[in-house]
């Protein structure tokens, strides 16, 4: 959705996905490059990324080296325990909270309050939208198109986005 919002807002957008055997504890991640000018590569170099949205805390910790010192970090607090030796939550949260620009979100509580299990990801987009240079109406239009205008799922996603947007 970020890519489509960026394009509609006059930006160039390029994405690269890397699949790392997620079924066995690996990760699947995507780099997204946005620019007013030409983009040479979608891949992020260390200390070059402005934003990280993570759907899981350990995932966020793995990619901290890619963030600039002034980057934004939005992380769902709910762990996905795919590894037998998953780190202690307290230690993990402390490491993430020590990052300037980090916001940890209780996406489980949000999903319960909206009665919509999938609310967390779209709420994280809403948080990011606060700081990205794109109009909220463009975001809402893309969300409506993605989930089907006028459907209950669209309305729930728009509520989750509004929650994140504040």
C-alpha positions in Angstrom: 0.0 0.0 0.0 2.9 2.4 0.7 4.1 2.0 -2.8 0.7 2.8 -4.3 0.3 5.8 -2.0 3.7 7.1 -3.0 3.1 6.7 -6.7 -0.2 8.5 -6.5 1.6 11.3 -4.6 4.1 11.8 -7.4 7.0 9.6 -6.1 9.0 6.9 -7.8 8.6 3.6 -5.9 10.6 0.4 -6.2 10.3 -2.8 -4.0 12.5 -5.8 -3.5 11.4 -8.9 -1.5 13.8 -11.3 0.0 12.4 -14.7 1.1 14.3 -16.5 3.8 12.6 -19.8 4.6 10.2 -18.2 7.1 8.6 -21.6 7.8 11.9 -22.6 9.4 12.6 -19.5 11.5 14.0 -17.4 8.6 12.5 -14.1 7.6 10.7 -12.6 4.6 11.3 -8.9 4.3 10.8 -6.2 1.7 12.8 -3.1 0.9 10.9 -0.2 -0.4 12.6 2.8 -2.0 10.7 6.0 -2.5 12.1 9.1 -4.2 11.1 12.2 -6.2 14.0 11.2 -8.6 15.3 8.1 -10.1 15.8 5.0 -7.9 18.9 2.9 -8.7 18.2 0.0 -6.4 15.4 -1.0 -4.0 17.9 -2.7 -1.6 18.8 -0.9 1.6 22.3 -0.5 2.7 23.3 -0.5 6.3 22.5 2.8 8.1 20.5 4.1 5.1 16.8 3.4 5.9 14.5 6.1 7.1 11.6 3.9 8.3 11.1 0.3 9.5 7.7 -1.2 10.1 8.0 -4.6 11.8 5.1 -7.0 12.5 7.1 -8.7 15.2 9.8 -7.5 17.8 12.6 -9.9 16.9 12.1 -9.0 13.2 12.7 -5.3 14.1 15.8 -6.1 16.1 17.3 -8.0 13.2 17.1 -5.0 10.9 18.2 -2.2 13.2 21.6 -2.0 11.5 19.8 -0.8 8.3 18.3 2.3 10.1 19.8 5.7 10.0 20.3 7.4 13.4 17.2 9.6 12.8 15.0 6.7 11.4 11.5 5.9 12.6 10.7 2.4 13.9 7.1 1.1 14.4 6.9 -2.4 15.9 4.1 -4.7 16.9 4.8 -5.9 20.4 3.3 -9.4 19.9 6.1 -12.0 19.5 5.8 -14.7 16.9 7.8 -17.5 18.5 9.1 -19.4 15.5 12.4 -20.2 17.2 12.9 -22.5 20.2 15.3 -20.1 21.8 13.3 -16.9 21.3 14.8 -14.1 23.3 13.3 -12.9 26.6 10.6 -10.3 25.9 11.8 -7.9 28.5 15.3 -7.8 27.1 13.9 -7.6 23.5 11.5 -4.7 24.4 14.3 -2.8 26.3 16.6 -3.0 23.3 13.9 -1.7 20.9 12.7 1.0 23.3 16.3 2.3 23.6 16.2 3.1 19.8 15.4 6.8 19.3 12.3 7.1 17.1 11.0 3.7 18.2 7.3 3.1 18.9 6.1 -0.2 20.1 2.4 -0.9 19.6 0.2 -3.4 21.4 -1.5 -4.6 18.2 -3.3 -7.4 20.0 -5.2 -5.0 22.3 -5.9 -2.8 19.3 -7.3 -5.8 17.4 -9.5 -6.7 20.4 -10.8 -3.2 20.7 -11.7 -3.0 17.0 -12.9 -6.6 17.0 -10.7 -7.1 14.0 -7.8 -9.5 14.2 -5.9 -8.0 11.3 -6.0 -4.4 12.5 -2.4 -4.3 13.7 -0.6 -4.0 10.3 -2.9 -1.2 9.0 -2.6 0.6 12.3 1.2 0.5 11.9 0.7 2.1 8.5 -1.4 4.8 10.1 1.5 5.6 12.5 3.9 5.7 9.6 1.5 7.9 7.6 1.8 10.6 10.3 5.4 11.1 9.3 5.4 10.3 5.6 4.8 13.1 3.1 1.5 11.7 1.7 -2.0 13.0 2.2 -4.3 11.0 4.4 -7.0 11.0 1.7 -4.7 9.2 -0.7 -4.0 6.5 2.0 -7.8 6.1 2.6 -8.4 5.8 -1.1 -5.8 3.1 -1.5 -7.1 1.2 1.5 -10.6 1.3 0.2 -9.5 0.0 -3.2 -7.3 -2.7 -1.8 -10.1 -4.2 0.4 -13.1 -3.3 -1.8 -15.0 0.0 -1.3 -18.0 -0.2 1.0 -17.2 -3.6 2.5 -17.1 -4.3 6.3 -13.4 -5.3 5.9 -12.6 -2.0 4.3 -14.4 -0.1 7.2 -12.4 -2.1 9.8 -9.1 -1.4 8.0 -10.0 2.3 7.7 -10.7 2.3 11.5 -7.4 0.7 12.2 -5.6 3.2 9.9 -7.4 6.1 11.7 -6.3 4.7 15.0 -2.7 4.7 13.9 -3.0 8.1 12.3 -4.3 9.6 15.5 
